[in-house]
């Protein structure tokens, strides 16, 4: 069997990532490493412990090998779009384990770093090992390369906000990249996560984010293209966390998209009908939380 350079590079990339790149208890997980680099720290290997929280308080630069995104001729497929999520999976509120969505950015394309491209592709073909930079379709590519905040695309965004875990054990912050289907739109039932223009993130609306429900509601292939994660810890001594005796996610009441199996449900977002039972975790807007 004859292997092309692109195939060999893809095999090499996958072979280098034989261990899970996302936590074993995070679903959906990935064996393929997503390049995540902040201005002060590169998240490599997966599970890296970051130091001061200031290192990760601004949006990272995200890359993936060109071999995973180009055709057999080494050309980037122009109609491919992507979306990324970053989730704190270790939040505990009132004895209930849940999540917080730190970043959701759809309408993404991958572009080569101009300097690297000029040096590595004299024949006009993108080398399969070249890192491709994530940026918003039609946006300023230099913003992605320098780690500046990306603007919202046609389908909005949940603008990035950095980790702020309480004193206690480290939290795990997971990044996962998905292929965005054609004619995609952010499900209306998840309007609570979308940032208003020129406004700070509505963090309360992101508590209990259920990525599995989102993917079903948005008709997104639930298998991530790549993933990564890091650990961050509050430097203050002591512990404000409690042991969780249950797990609950927010039920956004999306038609045909139930919440993840095996977990309880928080009440739906503000404005939707609120139902409570002993099997559901009560949620108060006044509850103090950390992520």
Order of alpha helices (4+ residues) and beta strands (2+ residues): alpha-beta-beta-beta-beta-beta-alpha-beta-alpha-beta-beta-alpha-beta-beta-beta
